[in-house]
Amino acid sequence: MERVSTQASAVPQVGDVVELAVGEVVHGGWCVCRENDTGWVLFVRHALPGERVLARITQSTARFARADAIEILAPSPDRVPAPCPYAGPGACGGCDWQHASLAAQRRLKAEVIAQQLRRLAGIDVDVEVEAVPGDEGGLEWRTTVSFAVGERGIAGLRRHRSRDVIEVSRCLIAHPLVTAAGVTGRRWPGWEQVEVAVAPATGERGILLWGRARPGPDDVAALPADSAQVAGRAGRRTPLRGHGYLTQHAAGRDWRVSLGGFWQVHPGAADALARAVLTAADPQPGQGALDLYCGAGLFAGLLAQAVGPAGRVVAIEENPAAVRDARHNLREWPWARVHRGDVAAVLGRTGLGEASIAVLDPPRTGLARPVIELLSRRPAGQPGLHRIAYVSCDPATLARDLRLLLDGGWRLDSLRGFDAFPMTHHVECLATLSPGVGPRM
Ligand SMILES: C[S@@+](CC[C@H](N)C(=O)[O-])C[C@H]1O[C@@H](n2cnc3c(N)ncnc32)[C@H](O)[C@@H]1O
């Protein structure tokens, strides 16, 4: 039997249904409902700020609970019917904001960025989250999708905060070339994950199978006629078909990207970020530039073109396949060098050299502390670094790192947000910093 309570003050149990006045949005696709007298907090999904909802508790601890809104008593004007039948309480965990208009999604993401910067960096900023050019209503954009294989061997999508696999006919945010691979609803016996990556500009598609060391003849016969590989447990790849990479197009040229290597998943994002990073970093002929966490070398290539043969670009990346791609992609600019290894370790050996500009694009975990310390150690009276362009896919780690960079003598000049992941809570940010103290924004 469900217990329905009209207030969330008594700590509810999993399965209880509570009536909530939904408060502000927080990082991760949740809205928050606080009980001030107890200090207890409830995080609710599938709701929007300002709504009154009935919510079922999905997790309960002494300090907080999680819940799914199951009935909307007083809807927000931002609410829309979710286009995807698999988005909703207890269902697919891939999207967080299908029930909000796109304009509202961008507003919510901007609020989260501002909130993280205020709480973790002590900075007050007004930020706008911009649509990525070419976005078609927030659907059919995702060019890489990892489908999980469930107990019945069928590929689908994971339930929110669960290992369960939901069998789906299609994923509405997946790019049509991903959908055309026909991975969902099919049996992939023995595999754990089937990753489909596509290159919309060239129409190429690749499939990466995870979970077993070796495929059987039936596995290979069942694959669509794509470039395909198996990812072994130790990260070793076994080619099954084709050359194992895709040709992506951005900033007016082609980029080789290995299956499983990093590339922006929204077809418009690499272009939008490339333009924004060039504007932010403003590289000039003859300058030295760093591209840290360079992936396949997109930003390093743009920096190399801008600084020209009198300049120098140092790119650092630890993924061996991405390093090979970057070296291939940068081969026409011999003044751009790619170092393979952990950014902190490589910079620890080489220092910043004579770089004037650093482009940083770390994974979700943000910058390692030694990297921030090196960036902050600028010798007095020498030219040194004068611009940082920091691309981040996590506002929380960005805010943490900005605080440390500001303490290390940097000043935040601008902050932009990009809706590179519509329907989800994820967002890309670009922060531009220059030497100095105190607020400039
Ligand atoms: C967000 S991607 C950025 C890639 C590239 N800037 C782009 O836009 O295509 C982050 C990259 O950092 C690499 N990486 C993660 N941790 C690293 C580390 N500690 N040192 C060097 N590279 C790392 C990943 O392999 C990945 O290619």
The ligand as a Tripos MOL2 file, in Angstrom:
@<TRIPOS>MOLECULE
LIG
   27    29     1     0     0
SMALL
NO_CHARGES

@<TRIPOS>ATOM
      1 C1         36.4880   16.1340  -23.4230 C.3       1 LIG1
      2 S1         37.6610   15.2760  -24.3800 S.3       1 LIG1
      3 C2         38.3390   16.6020  -25.3360 C.3       1 LIG1
      4 C3         38.8430   16.2320  -26.7210 C.3       1 LIG1
      5 C4         39.0730   17.3590  -27.7120 C.3       1 LIG1
      6 N1         39.4330   18.6200  -27.1180 N.3       1 LIG1
      7 C5         37.8720   17.5530  -28.6250 C.2       1 LIG1
      8 O1         37.1680   18.5590  -28.4960 O.co2     1 LIG1
      9 O2         37.6130   16.6830  -29.4730 O.co2     1 LIG1
     10 C6         38.8540   14.9300  -23.1780 C.3       1 LIG1
     11 C7         40.0750   14.1380  -23.6810 C.3       1 LIG1
     12 O3         41.0120   14.0450  -22.6030 O.3       1 LIG1
     13 C8         41.6050   12.7720  -22.6210 C.3       1 LIG1
     14 N2         42.1130   12.5710  -21.2490 N.ar      1 LIG1
     15 C9         41.3940   12.2480  -20.1390 C.ar      1 LIG1
     16 N3         42.1710   12.2810  -19.0450 N.ar      1 LIG1
     17 C10        43.4070   12.6490  -19.4720 C.ar      1 LIG1
     18 C11        44.6490   12.8840  -18.8040 C.ar      1 LIG1
     19 N4         44.7400   12.7510  -17.4790 N.pl3     1 LIG1
     20 N5         45.7050   13.2640  -19.5280 N.ar      1 LIG1
     21 C12        45.6130   13.3740  -20.8790 C.ar      1 LIG1
     22 N6         44.4580   13.1950  -21.5740 N.ar      1 LIG1
     23 C13        43.3740   12.8270  -20.8750 C.ar      1 LIG1
     24 C14        40.5160   11.8410  -23.0980 C.3       1 LIG1
     25 O4         41.0850   10.6770  -23.6590 O.3       1 LIG1
     26 C15        39.7990   12.7180  -24.1260 C.3       1 LIG1
     27 O5         40.3270   12.5210  -25.4090 O.3       1 LIG1
@<TRIPOS>BOND
     1     1     2 1
     2     2     3 1
     3     2    10 1
     4     3     4 1
     5     4     5 1
     6     5     6 1
     7     5     7 1
     8     7     8 2
     9     7     9 1
    10    10    11 1
    11    11    12 1
    12    11    26 1
    13    12    13 1
    14    13    14 1
    15    13    24 1
    16    14    15 ar
    17    14    23 ar
    18    15    16 ar
    19    16    17 ar
    20    17    18 ar
    21    17    23 ar
    22    18    19 1
    23    18    20 ar
    24    20    21 ar
    25    21    22 ar
    26    22    23 ar
    27    24    25 1
    28    24    26 1
    29    26    27 1
@<TRIPOS>SUBSTRUCTURE
     1 LIG1         1 GROUP 0 **** ****
